Every structure is written in structure tokens, then in C-alpha cells.
């Protein structure tokens, strides 16, 4: 009997808005060879979204394990009663610890790249850069520490390049 390897790493790749119908067609055409390789040797599946099924709420649900009613993020923006303005949701508004916080508190390093609602960067052990709304852009933050406006729209990520970059970073951190 072959001994199963012991794993000390977890890699989660989330492609916001992607479906396996689209991804599988691209894999079959040979457009995404790294995705094909990753899928062939990994567990994979579809995420069932939360209500409401919007990026900010869904990703916060995924990284906390809690629904919007508990973590507090329902949309990209929220109403600030004090200023009577709509504000962009950000990591300081998440009411429960994320999986990155829990892993870090347990002494593990984490890497989190381009996960919505992780700006300002989470204070965890590992690599969590500023979440970019566009290439090389920072989200403007007011004097009160609140996000003021959104930068230009997201650009499509090159999934194959992202997979290779993350895999290299994980291998480097594992030693």
C-alpha cells in the first residue's frame, strides 16, 4: 500500500465570477495549461454564494466562515449614519476573525493576494499586500481612516501567472 503524503500547506484559488463551464472549456482548448495541471492534482469545486451574492459579501463569507449577518459585510459599500454618506467596506469593518487571523494566531504563515475586503492589509504572519482595485493603485483613505472613493474598475487577472507566482511563494515559505 502506498503511503499518503502529509500536507502542511493549503492553497485556495478563487476566481470571482468564474464558472467551471467557462474554465473547463478554456482548459480543454489548452488556453489555461497551469489551471489544467492544478485541477488534475487538486480537490476543486464550486462555491455556493451567500445572500446577497456580491463580491464583497461572498469573499468575506469565504474567509470568515460566517454569513453577512455575522461578519457585517453585505455589499461593496455601507451607509455611515454619522457622516450620512455611503462608505466603501474594508477589513476594519469585518466583525469576526478571518481564516488568515486564525492561522496566524496558531503560528502559521499565510499568503493572501487580491482578496476583496482585505484593505487595509490584515495584521497577520505572512504575506498580505494591499488589495489593489486596479494595477499599482492604492485605495484612497481619508484622515478618519475610512475609504473615500473607489479607484478605476478591476482588471482581469491572468490566472496562469497568478497560480505560478503563488505556488512559488508557498514553496519558498515552506522551505
C-alpha positions in Angstrom: 0.0 0.0 0.0 1.3 3.4 -0.9 1.7 5.9 1.9 -0.2 9.1 1.5 1.8 12.3 1.8 1.3 14.5 4.8 0.3 18.1 3.8 1.4 21.2 5.7 0.0 23.7 3.2 -3.3 24.6 1.8 -3.8 26.6 -1.5 -7.1 28.2 -2.2 -7.6 29.8 -5.6 -10.8 31.7 -6.0 -11.8 33.2 -9.3 -14.5 35.7 -8.7 -17.4 35.2 -11.1 -15.8 32.3 -12.9 -17.7 29.1 -13.6 -16.5 25.7 -14.4 -18.5 25.8 -17.6 -16.2 28.6 -18.8 -13.0 27.4 -17.2 -13.4 23.8 -18.4 -13.9 25.0 -22.0 -10.7 27.1 -21.8 -8.8 24.2 -20.2 -10.0 21.8 -23.0 -8.8 24.3 -25.6 -5.4 24.5 -24.0 -5.7 28.1 -23.0 -5.1 27.5 -19.3 -2.4 24.7 -19.0 -1.5 25.6 -15.4 -5.1 25.6 -14.4 -5.5 22.2 -16.0 -2.5 20.9 -14.1 -3.7 22.3 -10.8 -7.2 20.9 -11.3 -5.9 17.5 -12.2 -4.0 17.2 -8.9 -6.2 19.1 -6.5 -9.6 19.0 -4.9 -11.9 21.5 -6.6 -15.5 22.6 -6.6 -18.0 25.4 -6.9 -18.6 27.8 -4.1 -22.2 28.3 -3.2 -22.5 32.0 -2.7 -24.2 33.9 0.2 -27.1 36.2 0.2 -26.6 38.8 -1.2 -24.3 37.2 -3.8 -22.0 40.1 -4.3 -18.2 40.0 -4.3 -17.5 41.8 -1.0 -20.1 39.8 0.9 -19.2 36.4 -0.7 -15.4 36.7 -0.2 -15.8 37.9 3.4 -18.1 34.9 4.0 -15.5 32.6 2.4 -12.6 33.9 4.6 -14.5 34.0 7.8 -16.9 31.1 7.6 -19.7 33.3 8.7 -22.6 34.8 6.8 -23.1 38.6 6.2 -25.4 38.8 9.2 -22.5 37.8 11.4 -19.4 39.3 9.7 -21.2 42.6 8.7 -20.3 43.0 5.1 -23.4 42.9 2.8 -22.1 44.9 -0.2 -19.2 46.9 -1.5 -20.4 49.9 0.4 -22.3 50.6 3.6 -24.2 53.6 5.0 -22.3 55.6 7.7 -25.0 57.1 9.8 -22.6 59.6 11.5 -21.5 61.2 8.2 -24.8 60.3 6.4 -22.6 59.0 3.5 -22.1 55.8 1.7 -18.6 54.4 2.5 -16.6 51.5 1.0 -16.4 48.4 3.1 -12.9 47.4 4.2 -11.1 45.0 6.5 -11.7 47.1 9.7 -15.5 46.6 9.2 -15.3 42.8 9.3 -16.7 41.9 12.8 -15.2 38.4 13.1 -11.6 36.9 12.6 -10.7 35.7 9.1 -9.1 32.3 8.4 -5.9 34.3 7.9 -6.1 35.6 11.5 -6.9 32.2 12.9 -4.0 30.5 11.0 -1.6 33.3 12.1 -2.7 33.0 15.7 -1.9 29.3 15.5 1.6 30.2 14.4 1.2 29.5 10.7 2.2 31.8 7.8 -0.4 32.9 5.3 -0.3 34.4 1.8 -3.3 36.4 0.7 -3.2 38.1 -2.7 -6.1 40.1 -4.2 -8.8 39.0 -1.7 -11.6 41.6 -1.5 -12.2 43.4 1.8 -8.6 42.8 3.0 -7.6 46.5 2.8 -6.1 47.9 5.0 -3.8 44.9 5.0 -4.5 42.3 7.7 -2.1 42.2 10.5 -1.1 38.5 10.2 2.0 36.4 10.0 2.9 36.0 6.3 2.3 38.0 3.1 -0.8 40.1 2.8 -0.1 43.1 0.4 -2.5 46.0 -0.1 -5.6 44.8 -2.1 -5.4 46.6 -5.4 -8.6 47.9 -7.1 -6.5 48.4 -10.2 -2.9 47.9 -11.3 -0.5 49.6 -9.0 -3.2 51.7 -7.4 -3.9 52.2 -3.7 -7.4 52.8 -2.3 -7.6 56.4 -1.1 -8.1 56.6 2.7 -9.3 59.7 4.4 -7.9 61.3 7.6 -10.5 59.4 9.6 -9.1 56.1 8.3 -12.2 55.5 6.1 -12.0 54.6 2.4 -13.2 57.6 0.5 -13.7 56.5 -3.1 -13.1 53.6 -5.4 -10.2 53.6 -7.9 -10.9 52.6 -11.5 -12.6 49.2 -12.1 -10.8 45.8 -11.6 -8.8 44.4 -14.5 -8.9 40.8 -15.4 -6.2 38.7 -13.6 -4.0 36.4 -15.6 -4.8 33.2 -13.8 -1.9 31.2 -15.1 0.6 33.7 -13.9 -1.1 34.1 -10.6 -1.1 30.4 -10.0 2.7 30.1 -10.7 3.5 33.1 -8.6 1.5 31.8 -5.6 2.9 28.3 -5.9 6.5 29.7 -5.9 5.8 31.8 -2.9 4.2 28.9 -1.0 7.2 26.7 -1.8 9.6 29.4 -0.6 7.7 29.9 2.7 7.7 26.1 3.3 11.4 26.0 2.9 
